[in-house]
Each structure stands twice: as C-alpha cells, then as structure tokens.
Amino acid sequence: MDHNGRFIADLKQDQFHLFEDGVPQQIAFFENAEQPFTLALMLDVSDSTMAQLAQIKSAAKAFIGELRADDRVMVVTFDKRITVLCEPTSDRQLLEKAISVAQSGGGTSLYGAIDLVIREHLKRIRGRKAIVLFADGVDTTSKEATYDSTLRMAGELDALIYTVRYNTYNYVAVAPTASVVDPIQGPAQVATSRGEPLDVAYKRAGNYLSLLSDSTAGRLYNATSLDRLKEVFAKIAAELREQYSLGFYPSNKSSSKSAHRLNVNVSVPNIAVRYRRSFVYSTSNQ
C-alpha cells in the first residue's frame, strides 16, 4: 500500500525480494491480486450471540455479496457443536440459504472448529485461501483441540486468517451461569462455565485472536457493535481482492518445528508492505 492506505496494483515479480532467516530466496511462484480464493466463513453462534443472530446473518450475507463471482466460500457455525453448513462453493443462493438456517446453541468449541476447518478442509485445498472468523475468542467446550495446538496449525497453513472480535463480556457477566458459588465461602468472582475467571478468559481470548491474524498476515478487527459488522466485513472483502501471493522452495531444509523468519521487500519507494512474518514446517510441507 502507499502511505494513504491505497493498494498498489500491477507490481511485477522482479520487484519483490524475499528472505528466509535473512537468506535471499528465489521466488518460484507469483500471483497478482486478481486470482480467486477459497474462504472459510466461521461464525460463533453460541448462546452469547443469540440475541444478535439476525444481525450476524445479515452481515454475513452482505459479506458474501462483496466477493467476486469465482470466489468459493464454505460456511461453518459453532457453539458446542461444529456444523459445516455449506462446503466450498461460488453459488451465492446456496451460501445465503446456508447462513439463513444457522441456529444458536450453548457452549463454544472455538478451538475444535479451527482444528476441523484447517485439518479436514483448507489443508486439502490448493491456491489462495483464507479464514474469516467471527467470535469473542473464548472457548468453553473444545475437548481435544487447544489454544496452542490450533496456533501451531495456523503457523503451518498457507492461508490468511482475519478475525472479527465481538465483545460478549457484559452479556456473559450477567448470565445466570456466570457466578461460581462456593458452599462455604459463598459467591465467588464472575467466571465462565468452566469456572475460569472472566477477566482471565477474555484476556486470553483477545491474545488468541490477535495471534491468529498477526501470524498469518491477516488482520484483527474489533466489532465494537454489530451495527459496524457489515462495514468490517466489507473491508475484509476489499482487502482479500488486494493481495499478492509469493512462493519459494526454502534453502533451509531443516525439519525443525521452530518458526522461520520471513522478510519481504519491494523495490518501490514510499510504500508499506504487510506480509507473513514467519512460518513453521510441517511434514506435508517437506
């Protein structure tokens, strides 16, 4: 982008310079912004969003309308359950129908939903891909997937992750299940359904959503109100249209699971570049 935030189109491959751990790499793959992508739209429909579900559906449909005709979208909702409402498709009527049938429920299996979408869907898809995740970031019902395991998976996935955080703290704090009562000491501090203090849970939730987006060169948006959700989704759709994709065969063949640093320079003066800062090798990458 230029310093006014406008996307710079029509750049050529030889204008990009890519480094892994400080070592120059030969760019073997290059795509401009006009390539279609596959996107997983993930919606938190737990009980904390129940009262706003109609607004969430309306904003999600508006987001679909902002995408290009050849972009494919899958729709996933999650509360305690994880439901794939629609496999990747460019059929807008099918996508809107899938969003329309979304229903709210109890619990939040956020980590489990991220695990399923990456492991069983996006890992198998070639080409440009992204996740747009709408959630408060708090997980209460995932069983096997965890905070750390899903962040590692995101580090191994060649996809952008955009997170849209909706603050449900005040709603949860007054919910009947929020208070923990000790039979001897009496009422304790406000907590999640797992007994974790809300302040702790929501701080970790914010860190989690930030790490998901930052580590994949996506972006975190705070939806201070659902009235702004359509605006946020429109910004994400516009940014997804304004991307360059670079690929290379790493000269460092180490199978280490530690993160490898990436650096991208563009030989054009007075511009700002946002890119993925690191990646982690997985067995399937080698």
QUIBELGI-V348754 format. One record per residue. N is the residue number from 1. RES is the residue in one small letter. PSI is psi in radians with two decimals (999 if undefined). OMEGA is omega in degrees with one decimal (NA if undefined). NEAR is the number of other C-alpha atoms within 12 Angstrom. Layout:
N/RES/PSI/OMEGA/NEAR  N/RES/PSI/OMEGA/NEAR
This chain:
1/m/2.70/170.2/22  2/d/3.14/-173.6/16  3/h/-0.04/171.8/12  4/n/0.10/177.6/10  5/g/0.20/179.9/14  6/r/2.40/-179.4/14  7/f/2.43/178.0/23  8/i/1.94/-177.9/25  9/a/2.97/171.2/17  10/d/0.40/173.0/16  11/l/2.66/-177.7/21  12/k/2.82/-177.4/21  13/q/-0.70/-175.7/23  14/d/-0.06/175.8/18  15/q/-0.16/-179.7/18  16/f/2.48/178.5/29  17/h/2.15/-171.4/27  18/l/2.40/-178.2/34  19/f/2.40/171.6/29  20/e/2.12/-177.6/29  21/d/0.66/176.9/20  22/g/-0.06/-177.9/19  23/v/2.21/179.7/17  24/p/2.45/179.7/21  25/q/2.56/175.9/24  26/q/2.23/179.1/21  27/i/2.06/-176.3/24  28/a/-0.21/-176.1/17  29/f/2.34/-177.6/19  30/f/2.24/174.0/25  31/e/2.52/178.5/25  32/n/-2.98/-171.7/24  33/a/-0.15/-172.9/24  34/e/0.01/-178.4/23  35/q/2.42/177.8/22  36/p/2.87/179.8/28  37/f/2.87/173.3/37  38/t/2.30/-173.0/36  39/l/2.39/172.2/43  40/a/2.00/176.2/44  41/l/1.97/-174.3/49  42/m/2.13/-175.1/43  43/l/2.19/173.5/46  44/d/2.02/179.2/49  45/v/0.51/178.1/41  46/s/2.99/-173.7/35  47/d/-0.38/179.2/27  48/s/-0.27/178.5/36  49/t/0.07/-171.9/37  50/m/-0.80/-175.6/24  51/a/-0.38/-177.2/18  52/q/0.22/-173.0/24  53/l/-0.67/179.9/27  54/a/-0.71/178.0/21  55/q/-0.69/178.7/22  56/i/-0.78/179.2/38  57/k/-0.76/-179.5/37  58/s/-0.76/179.0/25  59/a/-0.69/179.4/30  60/a/-0.70/178.0/45  61/k/-0.69/177.2/30  62/a/-0.66/177.7/25  63/f/-0.79/177.4/32  64/i/-0.69/-179.7/39  65/g/-0.34/179.7/26  66/e/-0.28/-175.7/26  67/l/2.86/178.8/32  68/r/2.78/-173.0/24  69/a/-0.54/-176.2/20  70/d/0.06/173.1/21  71/d/2.43/-179.8/30  72/r/2.49/-177.1/33  73/v/2.43/167.0/45  74/m/2.56/-177.2/39  75/v/2.18/-179.6/44  76/v/2.28/173.0/41  77/t/2.70/178.6/44  78/f/2.36/162.1/41  79/d/-2.12/170.7/36  80/k/-0.58/177.6/27  81/r/2.79/175.1/31  82/i/2.12/-173.3/33  83/t/2.12/172.7/32  84/v/1.80/-176.8/29  85/l/-0.42/-177.9/28  86/c/2.23/173.4/30  87/e/2.85/-176.6/25  88/p/2.18/-179.6/30  89/t/2.75/173.6/25  90/s/0.12/179.3/25  91/d/1.82/-175.0/22  92/r/-0.63/179.0/28  93/q/-0.70/178.3/17  94/l/-0.70/179.5/22  95/l/-0.77/179.2/35  96/e/-0.66/177.6/28  97/k/-0.71/179.5/19  98/a/-0.77/179.2/30  99/i/-0.65/-176.9/37  100/s/-0.55/-175.3/24  101/v/-0.01/179.6/21  102/a/2.41/-179.6/34  103/q/2.62/178.9/30  104/s/2.68/176.6/30  105/g/3.13/-177.7/24  106/g/2.75/177.2/23  107/g/2.92/178.1/30  108/t/1.88/177.5/35  109/s/1.10/-178.1/37  110/l/-0.89/-177.7/42  111/y/-0.71/178.7/42  112/g/-0.64/179.6/37  113/a/-0.77/177.1/43  114/i/-0.78/179.4/51  115/d/-0.84/-177.7/30  116/l/-0.79/-177.4/32  117/v/-0.74/-179.4/41  118/i/-0.89/-171.8/35  119/r/-0.72/-172.9/23  120/e/-0.14/-176.5/17  121/h/-1.22/-170.6/29  122/l/-0.55/179.2/35  123/k/-0.46/-176.7/28  124/r/-0.11/-173.6/19  125/i/2.28/177.4/24  126/r/2.83/177.8/16  127/g/-2.98/-177.7/25  128/r/2.39/-179.6/35  129/k/2.78/-176.5/37  130/a/2.81/171.8/45  131/i/2.32/169.1/44  132/v/1.99/-172.7/46  133/l/2.11/175.6/46  134/f/2.00/-175.2/46  135/a/2.89/172.1/46  136/d/-0.19/176.3/43  137/g/-0.11/-179.1/39  138/v/2.27/177.1/45  139/d/2.32/-180.0/39  140/t/-0.22/-172.0/35  141/t/0.05/176.9/26  142/s/2.50/-175.4/27  143/k/-0.80/-176.1/19  144/e/-0.80/179.0/19  145/a/2.54/-176.4/25  146/t/3.02/173.6/24  147/y/-0.95/-175.3/32  148/d/-0.72/-176.4/20  149/s/-0.66/-178.7/23  150/t/-0.55/174.2/29  151/l/-0.66/176.1/31  152/r/-0.73/178.9/30  153/m/-0.70/178.3/36  154/a/-0.62/178.7/43  155/g/-0.40/-179.5/34  156/e/-0.13/-176.2/32  157/l/2.34/178.8/40  158/d/1.18/-179.8/35  159/a/2.62/172.7/40  160/l/2.49/174.5/41  161/i/2.05/174.8/44  162/y/2.22/-179.9/39  163/t/2.34/177.9/43  164/v/1.93/-175.3/43  165/r/2.15/174.6/38  166/y/2.15/-174.0/36  167/n/1.94/179.6/27  168/t/0.18/-172.8/36  169/y/-0.87/-175.8/30  170/n/-0.65/178.6/18  171/y/-0.82/-177.4/22  172/v/-0.62/-176.2/29  173/a/-0.48/-179.4/24  174/v/0.03/179.3/17  175/a/2.61/-178.3/19  176/p/-0.49/-177.3/15  177/t/0.05/-172.0/23  178/a/-0.45/-175.3/26  179/s/2.39/175.7/23  180/v/2.21/-176.7/24  181/v/2.10/175.1/16  182/d/2.29/-176.0/11  183/p/-0.37/-179.4/8  184/i/-0.87/-175.1/8  185/q/-0.30/-177.8/9  186/g/-2.78/-175.9/10  187/p/2.36/176.6/13  188/a/-2.99/-178.3/18  189/q/2.80/179.8/21  190/v/2.39/-173.2/28  191/a/2.89/174.9/29  192/t/3.09/179.2/33  193/s/-0.29/176.7/24  194/r/0.05/178.2/20  195/g/0.17/-179.4/20  196/e/2.35/177.7/23  197/p/2.37/-176.7/23  198/l/-0.70/-179.1/32  199/d/-0.72/179.3/22  200/v/-0.81/-177.7/18  201/a/-0.74/-176.3/28  202/y/-0.49/174.0/30  203/k/-0.79/177.7/19  204/r/-0.64/178.8/21  205/a/-0.77/178.3/30  206/g/-0.72/177.2/30  207/n/-0.72/-177.2/24  208/y/-0.88/-178.9/36  209/l/-0.64/178.1/40  210/s/-0.75/179.9/29  211/l/-0.69/177.8/31  212/l/-0.80/-176.8/42  213/s/-0.81/-177.3/33  214/d/-0.71/-175.2/28  215/s/-0.26/-177.6/38  216/t/0.14/-179.2/36  217/a/0.35/171.5/34  218/g/-2.57/-178.8/34  219/r/2.54/175.0/33  220/l/2.24/174.3/35  221/y/2.38/174.0/34  222/n/1.98/177.7/28  223/a/1.56/-176.6/25  224/t/-0.43/173.2/17  225/s/2.71/179.7/20  226/l/-0.28/176.3/29  227/d/-0.46/-178.9/18  228/r/-0.03/-172.6/21  229/l/-0.71/178.4/31  230/k/-0.70/178.5/28  231/e/-0.74/179.0/24  232/v/-0.81/179.3/34  233/f/-0.65/178.4/39  234/a/-0.68/177.9/24  235/k/-0.72/179.3/24  236/i/-0.79/180.0/36  237/a/-0.72/179.4/33  238/a/-0.71/-177.9/22  239/e/-0.62/178.4/30  240/l/-0.46/177.0/38  241/r/-0.20/-171.3/31  242/e/1.16/-175.0/27  243/q/2.63/165.4/34  244/y/2.48/177.5/36  245/s/2.24/178.1/35  246/l/2.52/175.1/32  247/g/2.66/179.0/25  248/f/2.79/173.8/20  249/y/1.91/-172.8/19  250/p/2.39/175.7/27  251/s/-0.40/176.3/18  252/n/1.88/-175.6/20  253/k/0.19/-179.1/16  254/s/2.41/178.1/16  255/s/0.22/-178.4/17  256/s/2.46/177.9/15  257/k/0.02/178.1/19  258/s/2.73/-177.4/16  259/a/2.44/175.1/23  260/h/2.30/-177.0/28  261/r/2.44/174.5/24  262/l/2.56/174.6/29  263/n/2.35/179.6/24  264/v/2.21/174.0/31  265/n/2.63/177.2/26  266/v/2.26/-175.1/25  267/s/1.04/174.5/17  268/v/2.25/-176.1/19  269/p/2.66/170.5/13  270/n/0.82/176.0/14  271/i/2.84/175.5/17  272/a/2.36/-177.3/19  273/v/2.23/173.0/26  274/r/2.27/-174.9/28  275/y/2.93/177.6/30  276/r/2.25/-172.7/37  277/r/-0.29/-178.8/27  278/s/2.93/173.5/30  279/f/2.85/179.6/32  280/v/2.31/176.8/33  281/y/2.45/167.8/27  282/s/2.89/-178.3/23  283/t/-0.67/-176.7/14  284/s/-0.31/179.8/14  285/n/-0.32/-169.3/20  286/q/999/NA/16
